[in-house]
Each structure stands twice: as C-alpha cells, then as structure tokens.
C-alpha cells in the first residue's frame, strides 16, 4: 500500500521555494567554474535539492574540499565543511560514468541557499573578476560569452568587429581619423583583413592602458572559406584578475553617463 505522506506531491509553494533554491545553487556553481548537476526533490519526504558533483573536476577540490589531510572516506572533507557552515546534508561518493562524484542531498531549501552562499564565498579571484568583466561587456553590447577562466587567468576570446569598435570608443579611442579610414562594412571584401589588423593594432594600446598592463589584441579575420559563417574578429587574450577588474572599472566609468539615462545594469 503506497505511503500517502511520502507519495503525495509537493504543494505549489514548497515546489517554488525548492526551484528558487535550485536556480541560486546552479548559478553559484556555474559562475564559480564548478561542474555540478542539481535537481529538485519532488516529494515532501525527499531532500529539497540533490546535487551531483563529479570528483574529476579540478575546481571541486579547491572550492568544496580544500587542502585538508587525506581521509579514507572521500566524502568526509565535504561533509565536514558543510557541517561547519550549518548546512544539513547527506554526502556520499557515487559512481559517475567512468569516475566518481559527490552526491549531496540537501535537507531543505534553506540548506541549498546556504550552500550557494558558501560556493560564492569560495569563488576564485579569477572567476569573480570574470563576472565583473562580463557585466561591463554586457553593458556596452558585447557578448559576455567571450569571457572564460583558465589556469587562474581571465581569457577574453574573439569579439567581432562591431564589438571591438564599441570597446575602442568607450575606452577613449573615440572616432579617430585612423578608425574612420577603415573599411569594415563589407565583410566580403578580400582586402578587409588588413583593416581588421589595423583595428587590432589601434585597440591594443587602449585596452592595455585601461587594464594597467599590456593586453594582447590579435586580429582574427575570417578567411574567404568561412566568411559566410562568422564575422571578422579580434582576440584580446589572457588577463590577470587584477587586469580584468581594472578593465571592467574603466568600461563602467566610461559608459556611466549612458547607463544612468537608461535601464538598470544588465544581469550577469
């Protein structure tokens, strides 16, 4: 005979609270570079949120476990960390594909929210700087998807020509004669790659000054074979967390007058 207390579905209010905790936890992990797969418990007697965290991810060790002494119980360091922060959770190591993962069953949505706060508090300087730079880029119409974190650095990948021009203008380059002379409108022009190189050369000193140290500005023009599927681009390369923060601050300061006349800052 089914147990009505266990089998009964969650009421709508409880379900919404668990969903909110799930979103907060998922975003905290994502923004901190930790691969994690949270899901909501669907029954009143279940854990509020269950999160699976593959153990072969390098960020897991630093963010959730730290450098404690080795333990024969692989779940013990994380279990202890959660207990220290009053997070009521059941932690075990489970098989996950060819490897293993932490399975964390968070008793209540409040526990999931506390874990989200803990993940944010333990976020690396590079991830925190990347989030600031993403917000600054979004504010001037540059896709935040260009920004990554690797080996403690903030990588700014390919931005397209219009984004590069916007960044140049915001950081004080304005519309110089050299920029005005560039012919960047006709992406099919075989000679356009030379103008892409010139734009990269002009942008380099501007972003380097804003970030406090030299920052690469490498032209990445599209070839004739790929021009139909992607635009010409400029790659800004690798920045330290300090450089990324300075660049974000410079963008925010330069674009502040426009921001105050419009809507609030974009979400990261």
QUISUL-V478511 format. One line per field, one symbol per residue. ss: DSSP state (a for helix, b for strand, c for the rest). phi: phi as a letter, one per 30 degrees, with the letter a starting at -180 (. if undefined). burial: I if it has 9 or more other C-alpha atoms within 8 Angstrom, else O. Layout:
BEGIN
ss->???
phi->???
burial->???
END
This chain:
BEGIN
ss->cccaaaacbccaaaaaaaaaaaaaaaaaaaacccccbbbbccbcccccbbbbbbcccaaaaaaaaccccccccccaaaaaaaaaccccbbbbbbbbccbbbbbbbbccaaaaaaaaaaaaacccaaaaaaaaaaaaaaaccccaaabbbbccbbbbbbbbaaaaaaaaaaaaacccaaaacccccccccccaaaaaaaaaaaaaaaaaaaaccccccbbbccccccccccccbbbbbbbcaaaaaaaaaaaaaaaaaaaacccccccc
phi->.ddddddddddddddddddddddddddddedcicdbbdbddcceddddbcbcbeddddddeddccicddebdcdddddedddddchcdaccbcbdbhdbbbdcccddbdddddddedddddcddeddddddddddddedcicddddcbbahiccccddcdeddddddddddjdicdddddddccdcdddedddddddddddddeddddddciaebdbcdbdddddcddcaddbbccicbdedddddddddddddceedddccdddddd
burial->OOOOOOIOOIOOOOIOIIIOIIOIIIOIIIIIIIIIOIOIIIIIOOIIIIIIIIIOIOOIIIIIIOOOOOOOOOIOIIIOIIIOOOIIIIIOIOOOOOIIIIIIIIIIIOIIIIIIIIIIOOIOOIIIIIIIIIIIIIIIOIIIOIIIIOOIIIIIIIIIIOIIIIIIIIIOIOOOOOOOOIOIOOIOOOOIIOIIIIIIIOIIIIIIIIIOOIIIIIIIIIOOOOIOOOIIIIIIIIIIIIIIIIIIIIIIOIIOOOIOOOOOOOOO
END
